[in-house]
Amino acid sequence: MEENKEQGSTITLKKSDLWKYSTFMLLAVVIVGGFFVYNGDSSGTTGTGNTVQQPTGNNPEPTTATASVDDDAVLGNKNAPITIIEFSDYQCPFCRKFWGETFGQLKKDYIDTGKVKLVFRDFPLSSLHPMAQASAEAAECVREKGGDAAYFKFHDKMFEEQNIIDSGSATGAVTKTAVYTNDDLKAWAKETGYDIASCLDSGKYKNEVLKDVSDAQAAGFQGTPGFLIMKSGESSGTPLKGAYPIDSFKQIIDGLSA
């Protein structure tokens, strides 16, 4: 067990539960039970990215939600029968935890086999993660130059570099929110083959990213990562709110495929 301080309050945490949980905020007050609800505040308050407990239970919420794929980047066969919309925050440590521990298996078993396509939509929680908005815009700048393949290459690059900042290794442990700058984003993009300096500085994709935020909130998501799993061509599906393990995705995907 370890104790971590978040927004001035002490929370007792289980290390073994770290990766299941997402970052939330409610008026900067820690709720008894331990999780935050995002309230859209733009005060610039930063979170530590420490583990926060959610209510117990491993089953997905038995609800539905609605969102469109919009015009965002797609990974996988665009004609795949199942669509997953991911609403994510590039600076969120729990989104990075999902990427490091679940995304690879999801890609191998479902995306690369043509069963699922993943649509990545932005949900920067800027009051917790001050670089999230710029990171989302940087990814859109890369996509402008290199298409969806370049977008996801840079998507991986940003998470890898934050792991290095966090723990010294691209595949290292996720322990906290990584701190970096716009100059870092530009350098990482150059390392993947794209000069995005003028595009990022212009704020060209600010409104594109904010549209995703609005759609995420309208769909009922309050924290990141959030996923909506549905049959392709439909707009309603099953939401997963948090960095769930592969078995939770498998349960929903296989149910839709039956």
C-alpha positions, 0 to 999 in steps of 0.5 A, spaced: 500 500 500 502 507 498 499 513 500 499 519 494 496 526 495 492 529 490 489 536 490 491 536 497 487 530 500 490 524 502 488 517 498 490 510 500 491 506 494 492 499 492 498 498 487 495 492 484 489 496 482 493 502 478 491 500 471 484 499 471 482 506 473 481 513 469 483 520 472 477 524 474 475 531 477 469 534 481 470 541 483 477 539 485 474 535 491 476 528 492 470 524 493 470 519 498 471 512 495 477 516 491 475 518 484 475 524 480 469 527 475 471 532 470 467 538 470 470 542 464 474 547 469 479 550 465 483 553 471 490 550 469 490 546 475 494 540 474 494 533 476 499 528 479 496 522 475 497 518 481 492 512 482 485 513 484 480 508 486 473 507 482 467 503 485 468 496 485 466 491 480 469 489 473 463 489 469 462 494 464 456 499 465 450 496 463 448 502 459 448 505 452 451 511 449 451 515 442 457 518 438 459 519 431 466 517 428 466 524 425 472 525 421 477 523 425 483 518 424 482 511 423 486 505 425 484 498 421 480 496 416 475 501 414 470 496 413 471 492 419 464 490 422 465 493 429 467 500 431 471 502 437 471 510 438 476 512 443 476 518 447 483 520 450 487 525 453 495 524 450 497 527 457 493 522 461 497 517 465 491 512 465 490 513 457 498 511 457 497 505 461 491 503 456 496 504 451 502 500 454 498 494 457 491 493 453 492 496 446 497 492 443 493 486 444 487 489 442 490 491 436 493 484 435 487 480 436 481 485 433 484 490 429 490 487 425 485 481 423 480 486 420 474 485 426 475 492 429 477 499 427 479 504 432 477 511 431 481 516 435 477 522 438 480 527 443 478 529 450 484 533 453 482 534 460 486 541 460 485 543 467 488 536 469 493 536 463 496 542 460 499 539 454 493 535 452 490 540 448 497 541 444 498 534 444 492 533 440 493 539 435 500 536 434 497 529 432 492 532 427 498 536 424 502 530 423 495 527 420 495 533 415 502 531 412 502 523 413 495 521 413 492 516 418 498 511 418 502 517 420 497 519 425 498 513 429 505 513 428 506 519 432 500 517 437 505 511 439 511 516 439 508 521 444 506 515 449 513 512 448 516 519 449 512 520 456 514 513 458 521 515 457 520 521 461 516 518 467 520 511 468 526 512 463 524 507 458 519 507 452 516 501 455 517 502 462 512 503 468 506 509 468 507 512 475 505 519 474 503 525 469 509 526 464 511 533 463 513 536 456 513 542 452 511 544 445 518 544 443 518 536 445 512 535 441 515 538 435 522 534 436 518 528 436 514 529 430 520 531 426 523 524 429 517 521 425 519 525 419 514 531 419 515 538 421 509 541 424 512 547 427 508 552 423 502 548 424 502 547 431 504 554 432 498 557 428 493 553 432 489 550 426 486 544 429 484 547 436 477 547 434 477 540 431 480 538 438 474 542 442 469 539 437 471 532 440 471 534 447 464 537 446 462 530 443 465 526 448 461 530 454 455 529 450 456 522 450 456 522 457 464 521 458 467 525 464 474 522 464 479 518 460 480 514 457 473 512 454 471 507 449 464 506 445 464 499 442 458 498 437 457 495 430 459 499 424 454 504 421 451 505 428 451 511 432 450 507 439 454 502 443 456 500 449 461 505 453 467 503 457 469 508 462 476 507 464 483 503 462 479 496 462 483 490 461 483 486 454 477 481 457 472 487 458 473 489 450 473 482 448 466 480 452 463 486 448 466 485 441 465 478 441 457 479 443 456 484 438 460 479 433 455 473 435 
